[in-house]
Amino acid sequence: MIMFVIDYARKLISGKSTSTVTCPHCSLRSSQPLSKVRLKQAMLCPGCKALFIPTR
């Protein structure tokens, strides 16, 4: 039971929420995990397949 609660809390915190990010190459707006945006990890544009790091 405890593992179930811990796993549920981890999923809740880890990144079910998303943020809208604009690709700097093709200007396509796409939904990306908020955890990736916060950690400034590389993202893949679904339109042009370019890798980019989101900027503010």
PDBQT receptor file of N, H, CA, C and O in Angstrom, charges set to zero:
ATOM      1  N   MET A   1       0.810  -1.190   0.000  1.00  0.00    +0.000 N 
ATOM      2  CA  MET A   1       0.000   0.000   0.000  1.00  0.00    +0.000 C 
ATOM      3  C   MET A   1       0.862   1.266   0.000  1.00  0.00    +0.000 C 
ATOM      4  O   MET A   1       0.547   2.239  -0.685  1.00  0.00    +0.000 OA
ATOM      5  N   ILE A   2       1.937   1.244   0.764  1.00  0.00    +0.000 N 
ATOM      6  H   ILE A   2       2.193   0.454   1.321  1.00  0.00    +0.000 HD
ATOM      7  CA  ILE A   2       2.808   2.416   0.834  1.00  0.00    +0.000 C 
ATOM      8  C   ILE A   2       3.458   2.683  -0.524  1.00  0.00    +0.000 C 
ATOM      9  O   ILE A   2       3.582   3.837  -0.933  1.00  0.00    +0.000 OA
ATOM     10  N   MET A   3       3.872   1.627  -1.222  1.00  0.00    +0.000 N 
ATOM     11  H   MET A   3       3.771   0.690  -0.890  1.00  0.00    +0.000 HD
ATOM     12  CA  MET A   3       4.483   1.800  -2.540  1.00  0.00    +0.000 C 
ATOM     13  C   MET A   3       3.493   2.405  -3.523  1.00  0.00    +0.000 C 
ATOM     14  O   MET A   3       3.884   3.197  -4.381  1.00  0.00    +0.000 OA
ATOM     15  N   PHE A   4       2.231   2.050  -3.416  1.00  0.00    +0.000 N 
ATOM     16  H   PHE A   4       1.913   1.406  -2.719  1.00  0.00    +0.000 HD
ATOM     17  CA  PHE A   4       1.210   2.608  -4.283  1.00  0.00    +0.000 C 
ATOM     18  C   PHE A   4       1.095   4.120  -4.066  1.00  0.00    +0.000 C 
ATOM     19  O   PHE A   4       1.007   4.882  -5.030  1.00  0.00    +0.000 OA
ATOM     20  N   VAL A   5       1.096   4.546  -2.822  1.00  0.00    +0.000 N 
ATOM     21  H   VAL A   5       1.167   3.928  -2.040  1.00  0.00    +0.000 HD
ATOM     22  CA  VAL A   5       0.986   5.968  -2.502  1.00  0.00    +0.000 C 
ATOM     23  C   VAL A   5       2.223   6.718  -2.993  1.00  0.00    +0.000 C 
ATOM     24  O   VAL A   5       2.100   7.804  -3.560  1.00  0.00    +0.000 OA
ATOM     25  N   ILE A   6       3.401   6.158  -2.784  1.00  0.00    +0.000 N 
ATOM     26  H   ILE A   6       3.501   5.275  -2.323  1.00  0.00    +0.000 HD
ATOM     27  CA  ILE A   6       4.641   6.792  -3.228  1.00  0.00    +0.000 C 
ATOM     28  C   ILE A   6       4.666   6.893  -4.748  1.00  0.00    +0.000 C 
ATOM     29  O   ILE A   6       5.043   7.933  -5.288  1.00  0.00    +0.000 OA
ATOM     30  N   ASP A   7       4.274   5.838  -5.442  1.00  0.00    +0.000 N 
ATOM     31  H   ASP A   7       3.968   4.994  -5.003  1.00  0.00    +0.000 HD
ATOM     32  CA  ASP A   7       4.259   5.844  -6.907  1.00  0.00    +0.000 C 
ATOM     33  C   ASP A   7       3.240   6.855  -7.434  1.00  0.00    +0.000 C 
ATOM     34  O   ASP A   7       3.510   7.551  -8.413  1.00  0.00    +0.000 OA
ATOM     35  N   TYR A   8       2.096   6.941  -6.805  1.00  0.00    +0.000 N 
ATOM     36  H   TYR A   8       1.877   6.376  -6.009  1.00  0.00    +0.000 HD
ATOM     37  CA  TYR A   8       1.079   7.908  -7.210  1.00  0.00    +0.000 C 
ATOM     38  C   TYR A   8       1.592   9.339  -7.029  1.00  0.00    +0.000 C 
ATOM     39  O   TYR A   8       1.405  10.178  -7.910  1.00  0.00    +0.000 OA
ATOM     40  N   ALA A   9       2.233   9.621  -5.897  1.00  0.00    +0.000 N 
ATOM     41  H   ALA A   9       2.385   8.940  -5.181  1.00  0.00    +0.000 HD
ATOM     42  CA  ALA A   9       2.765  10.956  -5.634  1.00  0.00    +0.000 C 
ATOM     43  C   ALA A   9       3.865  11.308  -6.636  1.00  0.00    +0.000 C 
ATOM     44  O   ALA A   9       3.932  12.446  -7.101  1.00  0.00    +0.000 OA
ATOM     45  N   ARG A  10       4.713  10.361  -6.967  1.00  0.00    +0.000 N 
ATOM     46  H   ARG A  10       4.658   9.437  -6.589  1.00  0.00    +0.000 HD
ATOM     47  CA  ARG A  10       5.790  10.606  -7.930  1.00  0.00    +0.000 C 
ATOM     48  C   ARG A  10       5.221  10.933  -9.309  1.00  0.00    +0.000 C 
ATOM     49  O   ARG A  10       5.716  11.840  -9.977  1.00  0.00    +0.000 OA
ATOM     50  N   LYS A  11       4.207  10.224  -9.736  1.00  0.00    +0.000 N 
ATOM     51  H   LYS A  11       3.804   9.487  -9.193  1.00  0.00    +0.000 HD
ATOM     52  CA  LYS A  11       3.581  10.505 -11.032  1.00  0.00    +0.000 C 
ATOM     53  C   LYS A  11       2.883  11.858 -11.027  1.00  0.00    +0.000 C 
ATOM     54  O   LYS A  11       2.903  12.577 -12.027  1.00  0.00    +0.000 OA
ATOM     55  N   LEU A  12       2.272  12.200  -9.910  1.00  0.00    +0.000 N 
ATOM     56  H   LEU A  12       2.256  11.617  -9.098  1.00  0.00    +0.000 HD
ATOM     57  CA  LEU A  12       1.572  13.474  -9.796  1.00  0.00    +0.000 C 
ATOM     58  C   LEU A  12       2.542  14.642  -9.893  1.00  0.00    +0.000 C 
ATOM     59  O   LEU A  12       2.248  15.641 -10.550  1.00  0.00    +0.000 OA
ATOM     60  N   ILE A  13       3.681  14.525  -9.252  1.00  0.00    +0.000 N 
ATOM     61  H   ILE A  13       3.919  13.714  -8.719  1.00  0.00    +0.000 HD
ATOM     62  CA  ILE A  13       4.671  15.597  -9.225  1.00  0.00    +0.000 C 
ATOM     63  C   ILE A  13       5.518  15.626 -10.495  1.00  0.00    +0.000 C 
ATOM     64  O   ILE A  13       5.878  16.706 -10.964  1.00  0.00    +0.000 OA
ATOM     65  N   SER A  14       5.837  14.478 -11.051  1.00  0.00    +0.000 N 
ATOM     66  H   SER A  14       5.544  13.601 -10.670  1.00  0.00    +0.000 HD
ATOM     67  CA  SER A  14       6.867  14.364 -12.089  1.00  0.00    +0.000 C 
ATOM     68  C   SER A  14       6.547  14.985 -13.430  1.00  0.00    +0.000 C 
ATOM     69  O   SER A  14       7.486  15.352 -14.136  1.00  0.00    +0.000 OA
ATOM     70  N   GLY A  15       5.340  15.130 -13.827  1.00  0.00    +0.000 N 
ATOM     71  H   GLY A  15       4.577  14.832 -13.253  1.00  0.00    +0.000 HD
ATOM     72  CA  GLY A  15       5.207  15.764 -15.122  1.00  0.00    +0.000 C 
ATOM     73  C   GLY A  15       3.993  15.406 -15.944  1.00  0.00    +0.000 C 
ATOM     74  O   GLY A  15       4.105  15.272 -17.163  1.00  0.00    +0.000 OA
ATOM     75  N   LYS A  16       2.885  15.251 -15.354  1.00  0.00    +0.000 N 
ATOM     76  H   LYS A  16       2.794  15.360 -14.364  1.00  0.00    +0.000 HD
ATOM     77  CA  LYS A  16       1.675  15.088 -16.142  1.00  0.00    +0.000 C 
ATOM     78  C   LYS A  16       1.238  16.421 -16.724  1.00  0.00    +0.000 C 
ATOM     79  O   LYS A  16       0.478  16.469 -17.691  1.00  0.00    +0.000 OA
ATOM     80  N   SER A  17       1.724  17.499 -16.129  1.00  0.00    +0.000 N 
ATOM     81  H   SER A  17       2.342  17.459 -15.343  1.00  0.00    +0.000 HD
ATOM     82  CA  SER A  17       1.358  18.813 -16.633  1.00  0.00    +0.000 C 
ATOM     83  C   SER A  17       2.255  19.202 -17.803  1.00  0.00    +0.000 C 
ATOM     84  O   SER A  17       3.411  18.786 -17.882  1.00  0.00    +0.000 OA
ATOM     85  N   THR A  18       1.714  19.993 -18.692  1.00  0.00    +0.000 N 
ATOM     86  H   THR A  18       0.775  20.331 -18.627  1.00  0.00    +0.000 HD
ATOM     87  CA  THR A  18       2.455  20.383 -19.889  1.00  0.00    +0.000 C 
ATOM     88  C   THR A  18       2.470  21.898 -20.035  1.00  0.00    +0.000 C 
ATOM     89  O   THR A  18       1.703  22.619 -19.397  1.00  0.00    +0.000 OA
ATOM     90  N   SER A  19       3.359  22.346 -20.887  1.00  0.00    +0.000 N 
ATOM     91  H   SER A  19       3.982  21.760 -21.405  1.00  0.00    +0.000 HD
ATOM     92  CA  SER A  19       3.485  23.763 -21.181  1.00  0.00    +0.000 C 
ATOM     93  C   SER A  19       3.585  23.925 -22.690  1.00  0.00    +0.000 C 
ATOM     94  O   SER A  19       4.102  23.046 -23.380  1.00  0.00    +0.000 OA
ATOM     95  N   THR A  20       3.094  25.038 -23.199  1.00  0.00    +0.000 N 
ATOM     96  H   THR A  20       2.674  25.752 -22.639  1.00  0.00    +0.000 HD
ATOM     97  CA  THR A  20       3.181  25.309 -24.628  1.00  0.00    +0.000 C 
ATOM     98  C   THR A  20       4.499  26.022 -24.919  1.00  0.00    +0.000 C 
ATOM     99  O   THR A  20       4.810  27.048 -24.313  1.00  0.00    +0.000 OA
ATOM    100  N   VAL A  21       5.273  25.459 -25.860  1.00  0.00    +0.000 N 
ATOM    101  H   VAL A  21       5.020  24.626 -26.352  1.00  0.00    +0.000 HD
ATOM    102  CA  VAL A  21       6.590  25.984 -26.206  1.00  0.00    +0.000 C 
ATOM    103  C   VAL A  21       6.625  26.250 -27.708  1.00  0.00    +0.000 C 
ATOM    104  O   VAL A  21       6.060  25.484 -28.488  1.00  0.00    +0.000 OA
ATOM    105  N   THR A  22       7.281  27.323 -28.111  1.00  0.00    +0.000 N 
ATOM    106  H   THR A  22       7.741  27.945 -27.477  1.00  0.00    +0.000 HD
ATOM    107  CA  THR A  22       7.410  27.672 -29.525  1.00  0.00    +0.000 C 
ATOM    108  C   THR A  22       8.784  27.283 -30.032  1.00  0.00    +0.000 C 
ATOM    109  O   THR A  22       9.796  27.617 -29.417  1.00  0.00    +0.000 OA
ATOM    110  N   CYS A  23       8.821  26.580 -31.149  1.00  0.00    +0.000 N 
ATOM    111  H   CYS A  23       7.999  26.309 -31.649  1.00  0.00    +0.000 HD
ATOM    112  CA  CYS A  23      10.083  26.167 -31.775  1.00  0.00    +0.000 C 
ATOM    113  C   CYS A  23      10.767  27.409 -32.368  1.00  0.00    +0.000 C 
ATOM    114  O   CYS A  23      10.125  28.170 -33.091  1.00  0.00    +0.000 OA
ATOM    115  N   PRO A  24      12.054  27.624 -32.076  1.00  0.00    +0.000 N 
ATOM    116  CA  PRO A  24      12.742  28.790 -32.623  1.00  0.00    +0.000 C 
ATOM    117  C   PRO A  24      13.048  28.674 -34.124  1.00  0.00    +0.000 C 
ATOM    118  O   PRO A  24      13.364  29.678 -34.763  1.00  0.00    +0.000 OA
ATOM    119  N   HIS A  25      12.959  27.469 -34.690  1.00  0.00    +0.000 N 
ATOM    120  H   HIS A  25      12.703  26.653 -34.171  1.00  0.00    +0.000 HD
ATOM    121  CA  HIS A  25      13.279  27.258 -36.106  1.00  0.00    +0.000 C 
ATOM    122  C   HIS A  25      12.067  27.453 -37.015  1.00  0.00    +0.000 C 
ATOM    123  O   HIS A  25      12.142  28.165 -38.016  1.00  0.00    +0.000 OA
ATOM    124  N   CYS A  26      10.946  26.815 -36.656  1.00  0.00    +0.000 N 
ATOM    125  H   CYS A  26      10.886  26.237 -35.842  1.00  0.00    +0.000 HD
ATOM    126  CA  CYS A  26       9.772  26.870 -37.542  1.00  0.00    +0.000 C 
ATOM    127  C   CYS A  26       8.582  27.593 -36.918  1.00  0.00    +0.000 C 
ATOM    128  O   CYS A  26       7.543  27.738 -37.563  1.00  0.00    +0.000 OA
ATOM    129  N   SER A  27       8.717  28.044 -35.687  1.00  0.00    +0.000 N 
ATOM    130  H   SER A  27       9.561  27.927 -35.164  1.00  0.00    +0.000 HD
ATOM    131  CA  SER A  27       7.674  28.789 -34.951  1.00  0.00    +0.000 C 
ATOM    132  C   SER A  27       6.418  27.974 -34.656  1.00  0.00    +0.000 C 
ATOM    133  O   SER A  27       5.357  28.546 -34.404  1.00  0.00    +0.000 OA
ATOM    134  N   LEU A  28       6.525  26.663 -34.685  1.00  0.00    +0.000 N 
ATOM    135  H   LEU A  28       7.386  26.199 -34.890  1.00  0.00    +0.000 HD
ATOM    136  CA  LEU A  28       5.392  25.797 -34.342  1.00  0.00    +0.000 C 
ATOM    137  C   LEU A  28       5.246  25.750 -32.831  1.00  0.00    +0.000 C 
ATOM    138  O   LEU A  28       6.223  25.543 -32.111  1.00  0.00    +0.000 OA
ATOM    139  N   ARG A  29       4.026  25.941 -32.353  1.00  0.00    +0.000 N 
ATOM    140  H   ARG A  29       3.232  26.108 -32.937  1.00  0.00    +0.000 HD
ATOM    141  CA  ARG A  29       3.764  25.843 -30.920  1.00  0.00    +0.000 C 
ATOM    142  C   ARG A  29       3.337  24.421 -30.612  1.00  0.00    +0.000 C 
ATOM    143  O   ARG A  29       2.433  23.884 -31.252  1.00  0.00    +0.000 OA
ATOM    144  N   SER A  30       3.993  23.806 -29.624  1.00  0.00    +0.000 N 
ATOM    145  H   SER A  30       4.728  24.242 -29.104  1.00  0.00    +0.000 HD
ATOM    146  CA  SER A  30       3.673  22.440 -29.253  1.00  0.00    +0.000 C 
ATOM    147  C   SER A  30       3.632  22.291 -27.740  1.00  0.00    +0.000 C 
ATOM    148  O   SER A  30       4.201  23.097 -27.004  1.00  0.00    +0.000 OA
ATOM    149  N   SER A  31       2.964  21.272 -27.302  1.00  0.00    +0.000 N 
ATOM    150  H   SER A  31       2.501  20.618 -27.900  1.00  0.00    +0.000 HD
ATOM    151  CA  SER A  31       2.848  20.984 -25.882  1.00  0.00    +0.000 C 
ATOM    152  C   SER A  31       4.031  20.110 -25.467  1.00  0.00    +0.000 C 
ATOM    153  O   SER A  31       4.287  19.077 -26.086  1.00  0.00    +0.000 OA
ATOM    154  N   GLN A  32       4.742  20.515 -24.434  1.00  0.00    +0.000 N 
ATOM    155  H   GLN A  32       4.533  21.354 -23.932  1.00  0.00    +0.000 HD
ATOM    156  CA  GLN A  32       5.907  19.790 -23.933  1.00  0.00    +0.000 C 
ATOM    157  C   GLN A  32       5.751  19.595 -22.430  1.00  0.00    +0.000 C 
ATOM    158  O   GLN A  32       5.080  20.390 -21.772  1.00  0.00    +0.000 OA
ATOM    159  N   PRO A  33       6.365  18.542 -21.875  1.00  0.00    +0.000 N 
ATOM    160  CA  PRO A  33       6.278  18.335 -20.421  1.00  0.00    +0.000 C 
ATOM    161  C   PRO A  33       6.873  19.506 -19.649  1.00  0.00    +0.000 C 
ATOM    162  O   PRO A  33       7.951  19.999 -19.981  1.00  0.00    +0.000 OA
ATOM    163  N   LEU A  34       6.171  19.937 -18.630  1.00  0.00    +0.000 N 
ATOM    164  H   LEU A  34       5.296  19.536 -18.359  1.00  0.00    +0.000 HD
ATOM    165  CA  LEU A  34       6.615  21.065 -17.824  1.00  0.00    +0.000 C 
ATOM    166  C   LEU A  34       7.925  20.758 -17.104  1.00  0.00    +0.000 C 
ATOM    167  O   LEU A  34       8.716  21.669 -16.856  1.00  0.00    +0.000 OA
ATOM    168  N   SER A  35       8.167  19.506 -16.768  1.00  0.00    +0.000 N 
ATOM    169  H   SER A  35       7.526  18.766 -16.970  1.00  0.00    +0.000 HD
ATOM    170  CA  SER A  35       9.415  19.141 -16.103  1.00  0.00    +0.000 C 
ATOM    171  C   SER A  35      10.620  19.401 -17.018  1.00  0.00    +0.000 C 
ATOM    172  O   SER A  35      11.675  19.816 -16.539  1.00  0.00    +0.000 OA
ATOM    173  N   LYS A  36      10.476  19.164 -18.316  1.00  0.00    +0.000 N 
ATOM    174  H   LYS A  36       9.619  18.826 -18.705  1.00  0.00    +0.000 HD
ATOM    175  CA  LYS A  36      11.562  19.446 -19.257  1.00  0.00    +0.000 C 
ATOM    176  C   LYS A  36      11.815  20.942 -19.395  1.00  0.00    +0.000 C 
ATOM    177  O   LYS A  36      12.959  21.373 -19.532  1.00  0.00    +0.000 OA
ATOM    178  N   VAL A  37      10.751  21.725 -19.359  1.00  0.00    +0.000 N 
ATOM    179  H   VAL A  37       9.821  21.374 -19.247  1.00  0.00    +0.000 HD
ATOM    180  CA  VAL A  37      10.887  23.174 -19.466  1.00  0.00    +0.000 C 
ATOM    181  C   VAL A  37      11.612  23.714 -18.238  1.00  0.00    +0.000 C 
ATOM    182  O   VAL A  37      12.506  24.551 -18.357  1.00  0.00    +0.000 OA
ATOM    183  N   ARG A  38      11.227  23.234 -17.065  1.00  0.00    +0.000 N 
ATOM    184  H   ARG A  38      10.500  22.553 -16.968  1.00  0.00    +0.000 HD
ATOM    185  CA  ARG A  38      11.863  23.692 -15.829  1.00  0.00    +0.000 C 
ATOM    186  C   ARG A  38      13.342  23.348 -15.766  1.00  0.00    +0.000 C 
ATOM    187  O   ARG A  38      14.150  24.151 -15.301  1.00  0.00    +0.000 OA
ATOM    188  N   LEU A  39      13.698  22.159 -16.232  1.00  0.00    +0.000 N 
ATOM    189  H   LEU A  39      13.042  21.506 -16.610  1.00  0.00    +0.000 HD
ATOM    190  CA  LEU A  39      15.093  21.703 -16.176  1.00  0.00    +0.000 C 
ATOM    191  C   LEU A  39      15.918  22.152 -17.373  1.00  0.00    +0.000 C 
ATOM    192  O   LEU A  39      17.111  21.857 -17.453  1.00  0.00    +0.000 OA
ATOM    193  N   LYS A  40      15.284  22.867 -18.308  1.00  0.00    +0.000 N 
ATOM    194  H   LYS A  40      14.315  23.106 -18.243  1.00  0.00    +0.000 HD
ATOM    195  CA  LYS A  40      15.933  23.349 -19.529  1.00  0.00    +0.000 C 
ATOM    196  C   LYS A  40      16.607  22.202 -20.299  1.00  0.00    +0.000 C 
ATOM    197  O   LYS A  40      17.771  22.293 -20.687  1.00  0.00    +0.000 OA
ATOM    198  N   GLN A  41      15.849  21.134 -20.505  1.00  0.00    +0.000 N 
ATOM    199  H   GLN A  41      14.903  21.061 -20.190  1.00  0.00    +0.000 HD
ATOM    200  CA  GLN A  41      16.309  19.992 -21.275  1.00  0.00    +0.000 C 
ATOM    201  C   GLN A  41      15.962  20.195 -22.744  1.00  0.00    +0.000 C 
ATOM    202  O   GLN A  41      15.045  20.944 -23.081  1.00  0.00    +0.000 OA
ATOM    203  N   ALA A  42      16.699  19.526 -23.603  1.00  0.00    +0.000 N 
ATOM    204  H   ALA A  42      17.444  18.918 -23.330  1.00  0.00    +0.000 HD
ATOM    205  CA  ALA A  42      16.462  19.627 -25.045  1.00  0.00    +0.000 C 
ATOM    206  C   ALA A  42      15.097  19.042 -25.396  1.00  0.00    +0.000 C 
ATOM    207  O   ALA A  42      14.682  18.018 -24.853  1.00  0.00    +0.000 OA
ATOM    208  N   MET A  43      14.408  19.721 -26.321  1.00  0.00    +0.000 N 
ATOM    209  H   MET A  43      14.746  20.553 -26.762  1.00  0.00    +0.000 HD
ATOM    210  CA  MET A  43      13.087  19.274 -26.777  1.00  0.00    +0.000 C 
ATOM    211  C   MET A  43      13.118  19.049 -28.276  1.00  0.00    +0.000 C 
ATOM    212  O   MET A  43      13.898  19.675 -28.993  1.00  0.00    +0.000 OA
ATOM    213  N   LEU A  44      12.274  18.162 -28.737  1.00  0.00    +0.000 N 
ATOM    214  H   LEU A  44      11.640  17.654 -28.154  1.00  0.00    +0.000 HD
ATOM    215  CA  LEU A  44      12.178  17.841 -30.157  1.00  0.00    +0.000 C 
ATOM    216  C   LEU A  44      10.909  18.466 -30.713  1.00  0.00    +0.000 C 
ATOM    217  O   LEU A  44       9.811  18.222 -30.213  1.00  0.00    +0.000 OA
ATOM    218  N   CYS A  45      11.074  19.274 -31.753  1.00  0.00    +0.000 N 
ATOM    219  H   CYS A  45      11.966  19.472 -32.159  1.00  0.00    +0.000 HD
ATOM    220  CA  CYS A  45       9.923  19.900 -32.392  1.00  0.00    +0.000 C 
ATOM    221  C   CYS A  45       9.184  18.836 -33.211  1.00  0.00    +0.000 C 
ATOM    222  O   CYS A  45       9.811  18.144 -34.014  1.00  0.00    +0.000 OA
ATOM    223  N   PRO A  46       7.866  18.692 -33.027  1.00  0.00    +0.000 N 
ATOM    224  CA  PRO A  46       7.128  17.702 -33.807  1.00  0.00    +0.000 C 
ATOM    225  C   PRO A  46       6.977  18.086 -35.280  1.00  0.00    +0.000 C 
ATOM    226  O   PRO A  46       6.678  17.230 -36.113  1.00  0.00    +0.000 OA
ATOM    227  N   GLY A  47       7.181  19.354 -35.604  1.00  0.00    +0.000 N 
ATOM    228  H   GLY A  47       7.424  20.049 -34.927  1.00  0.00    +0.000 HD
ATOM    229  CA  GLY A  47       7.023  19.805 -36.993  1.00  0.00    +0.000 C 
ATOM    230  C   GLY A  47       8.278  19.615 -37.816  1.00  0.00    +0.000 C 
ATOM    231  O   GLY A  47       8.269  18.882 -38.804  1.00  0.00    +0.000 OA
ATOM    232  N   CYS A  48       9.366  20.275 -37.415  1.00  0.00    +0.000 N 
ATOM    233  H   CYS A  48       9.373  20.871 -36.612  1.00  0.00    +0.000 HD
ATOM    234  CA  CYS A  48      10.604  20.249 -38.223  1.00  0.00    +0.000 C 
ATOM    235  C   CYS A  48      11.647  19.286 -37.663  1.00  0.00    +0.000 C 
ATOM    236  O   CYS A  48      12.716  19.130 -38.255  1.00  0.00    +0.000 OA
ATOM    237  N   LYS A  49      11.358  18.637 -36.537  1.00  0.00    +0.000 N 
ATOM    238  H   LYS A  49      10.490  18.763 -36.057  1.00  0.00    +0.000 HD
ATOM    239  CA  LYS A  49      12.248  17.650 -35.903  1.00  0.00    +0.000 C 
ATOM    240  C   LYS A  49      13.563  18.246 -35.414  1.00  0.00    +0.000 C 
ATOM    241  O   LYS A  49      14.554  17.529 -35.275  1.00  0.00    +0.000 OA
ATOM    242  N   ALA A  50      13.581  19.549 -35.152  1.00  0.00    +0.000 N 
ATOM    243  H   ALA A  50      12.776  20.131 -35.265  1.00  0.00    +0.000 HD
ATOM    244  CA  ALA A  50      14.787  20.207 -34.639  1.00  0.00    +0.000 C 
ATOM    245  C   ALA A  50      14.855  20.053 -33.123  1.00  0.00    +0.000 C 
ATOM    246  O   ALA A  50      13.832  20.081 -32.440  1.00  0.00    +0.000 OA
ATOM    247  N   LEU A  51      16.061  19.890 -32.611  1.00  0.00    +0.000 N 
ATOM    248  H   LEU A  51      16.892  19.867 -33.166  1.00  0.00    +0.000 HD
ATOM    249  CA  LEU A  51      16.268  19.877 -31.176  1.00  0.00    +0.000 C 
ATOM    250  C   LEU A  51      16.548  21.307 -30.718  1.00  0.00    +0.000 C 
ATOM    251  O   LEU A  51      17.323  22.027 -31.348  1.00  0.00    +0.000 OA
ATOM    252  N   PHE A  52      15.921  21.708 -29.628  1.00  0.00    +0.000 N 
ATOM    253  H   PHE A  52      15.292  21.123 -29.116  1.00  0.00    +0.000 HD
ATOM    254  CA  PHE A  52      16.140  23.052 -29.103  1.00  0.00    +0.000 C 
ATOM    255  C   PHE A  52      15.945  23.060 -27.594  1.00  0.00    +0.000 C 
ATOM    256  O   PHE A  52      15.293  22.181 -27.030  1.00  0.00    +0.000 OA
ATOM    257  N   ILE A  53      16.517  24.060 -26.961  1.00  0.00    +0.000 N 
ATOM    258  H   ILE A  53      17.046  24.774 -27.419  1.00  0.00    +0.000 HD
ATOM    259  CA  ILE A  53      16.349  24.269 -25.535  1.00  0.00    +0.000 C 
ATOM    260  C   ILE A  53      15.481  25.510 -25.382  1.00  0.00    +0.000 C 
ATOM    261  O   ILE A  53      15.802  26.557 -25.946  1.00  0.00    +0.000 OA
ATOM    262  N   PRO A  54      14.394  25.416 -24.636  1.00  0.00    +0.000 N 
ATOM    263  CA  PRO A  54      13.485  26.557 -24.523  1.00  0.00    +0.000 C 
ATOM    264  C   PRO A  54      14.143  27.733 -23.802  1.00  0.00    +0.000 C 
ATOM    265  O   PRO A  54      14.906  27.552 -22.853  1.00  0.00    +0.000 OA
ATOM    266  N   THR A  55      13.831  28.929 -24.269  1.00  0.00    +0.000 N 
ATOM    267  H   THR A  55      13.211  29.076 -25.040  1.00  0.00    +0.000 HD
ATOM    268  CA  THR A  55      14.305  30.156 -23.631  1.00  0.00    +0.000 C 
ATOM    269  C   THR A  55      13.107  30.951 -23.160  1.00  0.00    +0.000 C 
ATOM    270  O   THR A  55      11.993  30.752 -23.646  1.00  0.00    +0.000 OA
ATOM    271  N   ARG A  56      13.327  31.835 -22.231  1.00  0.00    +0.000 N 
ATOM    272  H   ARG A  56      14.231  31.996 -21.837  1.00  0.00    +0.000 HD
ATOM    273  CA  ARG A  56      12.219  32.653 -21.728  1.00  0.00    +0.000 C 
ATOM    274  C   ARG A  56      12.047  33.889 -22.523  1.00  0.00    +0.000 C 
ATOM    275  O   ARG A  56      11.158  34.690 -22.234  1.00  0.00    +0.000 OA
TER     276      ARG A  56
